[in-house]
């Protein structure tokens, strides 16, 4: 008897869903939240790991390799910052050219 009531309730819910399906979400992906999460949670951990690697190499006496790795890491950070800047500049250019 209880199983039949559950089946009837599920059927009624399905009929109600078909009569008035839920509205599609109007918002998009929260890219600001995603960028904020990466900037506040992931990036500091990666920088900490880089620092540990550099300190480990410097303690072994591999100063030239440490300087080279540090330079590459700094260039990588510059490229990432440039990509973020281009993202916002590109967004503004699209709005300027196509209106919006």
C-alpha positions in Angstrom: 0.0 0.0 0.0 2.8 2.4 0.9 4.7 1.6 -2.3 1.6 2.3 -4.3 1.2 5.7 -2.6 4.9 6.6 -3.4 4.3 5.6 -7.1 1.2 7.7 -7.3 3.0 10.7 -5.7 5.9 10.3 -8.1 3.5 10.2 -11.0 1.7 13.3 -9.8 5.0 15.1 -9.4 6.0 14.1 -12.9 2.7 15.4 -14.4 3.1 18.6 -12.5 6.6 19.0 -13.9 5.4 18.4 -17.4 2.7 21.0 -17.0 5.0 23.7 -15.7 8.7 22.9 -16.0 11.1 24.9 -13.9 12.5 28.0 -15.4 16.0 27.9 -16.8 18.6 29.6 -14.7 19.1 33.1 -15.9 22.6 33.6 -14.4 25.8 32.5 -16.0 28.9 31.0 -14.5 30.3 33.1 -11.6 33.8 33.8 -13.2 34.6 36.4 -10.6 34.1 33.9 -7.9 36.3 31.3 -9.7 39.1 33.8 -10.3 38.8 35.0 -6.6 39.1 31.4 -5.5 42.2 30.7 -7.5 43.8 34.0 -6.5 43.1 33.5 -2.8 43.4 29.7 -2.3 45.4 28.0 -5.1 48.0 30.6 -6.1 49.5 31.1 -2.6 49.9 27.3 -2.3 51.7 27.1 -5.6 54.0 30.1 -4.7 54.8 28.4 -1.4 55.8 25.2 -3.1 58.0 27.2 -5.5 59.6 28.9 -2.6 60.3 25.5 -0.9 61.9 24.2 -4.1 64.1 27.3 -4.5 65.2 27.2 -0.8 66.0 23.5 -1.2 68.1 24.1 -4.3 69.9 27.1 -2.7 70.8 24.9 0.3 72.4 22.4 -2.0 74.7 25.0 -3.4 73.0 25.2 -6.8 72.7 29.0 -6.8 72.9 29.4 -10.6 70.0 26.9 -11.1 68.1 28.6 -8.3 68.5 32.0 -10.0 67.5 30.5 -13.4 64.4 28.8 -11.9 63.5 32.0 -10.1 63.7 34.0 -13.3 61.5 31.5 -15.1 59.0 31.5 -12.4 58.9 35.3 -12.3 58.4 35.4 -16.1 55.6 32.9 -15.8 53.9 35.1 -13.2 54.3 38.1 -15.5 52.7 36.1 -18.4 49.8 35.0 -16.2 49.2 38.6 -15.1 49.4 39.7 -18.7 46.8 37.1 -19.7 44.5 38.3 -17.0 45.0 41.9 -18.1 44.3 40.9 -21.8 41.1 39.1 -20.6 39.7 42.4 -19.1 41.0 44.6 -22.0 39.5 42.2 -24.5 36.2 42.3 -22.7 36.2 46.1 -22.8 37.2 46.1 -26.5 34.3 43.8 -27.4 31.9 46.0 -25.4 33.3 49.1 -27.2 33.1 47.7 -30.7 29.8 45.7 -30.5 28.0 47.6 -27.7 26.8 45.9 -24.7 
